[in-house]
Amino acid sequence: MFLVYIHILACLTLTGAAAYRIARVGTAPTAHRFLAPYAVAAFMLGIVITYVTAMELFVVSYSGASPVPPGTPTPPPWLPYLLLVAPLLPGFTIVPAVGSRPLPVALLGLLAVLPSLIFYFNIFMVR
C-alpha cells in the first residue's frame, strides 16, 4: 500500500512539473530534460504497480474468488487491462515527440495515477 502512495505522489509530481514547465517556460524544445527524472520515477513505480495488479488478477482468476464483493457493481471487462497498462504510460515520454511537449506528459501522468487511486479506494478489488 505504501508503494501506491508513492506512485500517486510521483504521477502528480510529474503532472505538476509539466504544468510548471508550461507556465514558466512554455513549450521549449528542452522540456524533456526537465521532465525526464519525474517521468523515470513515475515509470519505475508504474512497473511495480503493474506487477502488483497482475498478481492480484492472477490470484483472483485462479482462486475462484469473486473480483468484486457481493452487492457491488461489476466492473467493465476492459478495466483489468487498463489497470495493467495505465501505470506504464509515463514510459512513453522517452519518445521525443511526446517527451518534448509538457502537455502530453501532464496527461500521461494523470492517466497513470488512475490504477493507484483504484487501489487506494479499494474499488473493484477482492476483500
PATI-353463 format. One record per residue (C-alpha): residue number from 1; x, y, z. Coordinates in steps of 0.5 Angstrom, whole numbers, plus 500, padded with zeros to 3 digits. Layout:
N
[pt NUM [X Y Z]]
...
// end
This chain:
127
[pt 1 [500 500 500]]
[pt 2 [506 505 501]]
[pt 3 [508 504 494]]
[pt 4 [501 506 492]]
[pt 5 [502 513 496]]
[pt 6 [509 514 493]]
[pt 7 [506 512 486]]
[pt 8 [501 517 487]]
[pt 9 [506 522 489]]
[pt 10 [510 521 483]]
[pt 11 [505 522 478]]
[pt 12 [502 528 481]]
[pt 13 [509 531 482]]
[pt 14 [510 529 474]]
[pt 15 [504 533 472]]
[pt 16 [506 539 477]]
[pt 17 [513 539 474]]
[pt 18 [510 539 467]]
[pt 19 [505 545 469]]
[pt 20 [510 549 472]]
[pt 21 [514 548 465]]
[pt 22 [508 550 461]]
[pt 23 [507 556 466]]
[pt 24 [514 558 467]]
[pt 25 [518 557 460]]
[pt 26 [513 555 455]]
[pt 27 [514 549 450]]
[pt 28 [521 550 449]]
[pt 29 [525 544 446]]
[pt 30 [529 543 452]]
[pt 31 [523 540 456]]
[pt 32 [525 533 456]]
[pt 33 [531 535 460]]
[pt 34 [527 538 466]]
[pt 35 [521 533 466]]
[pt 36 [526 526 465]]
[pt 37 [527 525 472]]
[pt 38 [520 526 474]]
[pt 39 [518 521 468]]
[pt 40 [523 516 470]]
[pt 41 [521 516 477]]
[pt 42 [513 515 476]]
[pt 43 [515 510 470]]
[pt 44 [519 505 475]]
[pt 45 [514 506 480]]
[pt 46 [509 504 475]]
[pt 47 [513 498 474]]
[pt 48 [512 496 481]]
[pt 49 [504 498 481]]
[pt 50 [503 494 474]]
[pt 51 [507 488 477]]
[pt 52 [502 488 484]]
[pt 53 [496 489 479]]
[pt 54 [498 483 475]]
[pt 55 [499 479 481]]
[pt 56 [492 481 484]]
[pt 57 [489 479 478]]
[pt 58 [492 472 477]]
[pt 59 [490 470 484]]
[pt 60 [483 472 483]]
[pt 61 [483 468 477]]
[pt 62 [486 462 480]]
[pt 63 [483 462 487]]
[pt 64 [476 462 484]]
[pt 65 [474 468 489]]
[pt 66 [470 474 486]]
[pt 67 [474 480 484]]
[pt 68 [468 484 487]]
[pt 69 [465 484 494]]
[pt 70 [457 481 493]]
[pt 71 [453 487 492]]
[pt 72 [457 492 489]]
[pt 73 [457 493 481]]
[pt 74 [461 489 477]]
[pt 75 [467 493 473]]
[pt 76 [467 494 466]]
[pt 77 [471 488 462]]
[pt 78 [477 493 460]]
[pt 79 [478 495 467]]
[pt 80 [484 490 469]]
[pt 81 [487 491 462]]
[pt 82 [487 499 464]]
[pt 83 [490 497 471]]
[pt 84 [496 494 467]]
[pt 85 [497 499 462]]
[pt 86 [496 506 465]]
[pt 87 [502 506 470]]
[pt 88 [507 505 465]]
[pt 89 [504 511 461]]
[pt 90 [510 515 463]]
[pt 91 [515 511 460]]
[pt 92 [512 514 453]]
[pt 93 [516 520 455]]
[pt 94 [522 517 452]]
[pt 95 [519 518 445]]
[pt 96 [522 525 443]]
[pt 97 [515 527 440]]
[pt 98 [512 526 447]]
[pt 99 [517 528 452]]
[pt 100 [519 534 449]]
[pt 101 [512 537 450]]
[pt 102 [510 538 457]]
[pt 103 [502 538 456]]
[pt 104 [502 530 453]]
[pt 105 [507 529 459]]
[pt 106 [502 532 464]]
[pt 107 [496 528 461]]
[pt 108 [500 522 461]]
[pt 109 [502 523 469]]
[pt 110 [494 524 470]]
[pt 111 [492 518 467]]
[pt 112 [498 514 470]]
[pt 113 [495 515 477]]
[pt 114 [488 512 476]]
[pt 115 [490 505 478]]
[pt 116 [494 507 484]]
[pt 117 [487 511 486]]
[pt 118 [483 505 485]]
[pt 119 [488 501 489]]
[pt 120 [488 507 495]]
[pt 121 [480 507 495]]
[pt 122 [479 499 494]]
[pt 123 [475 500 488]]
[pt 124 [474 493 485]]
[pt 125 [479 489 489]]
[pt 126 [478 483 493]]
[pt 127 [476 484 500]]
// end
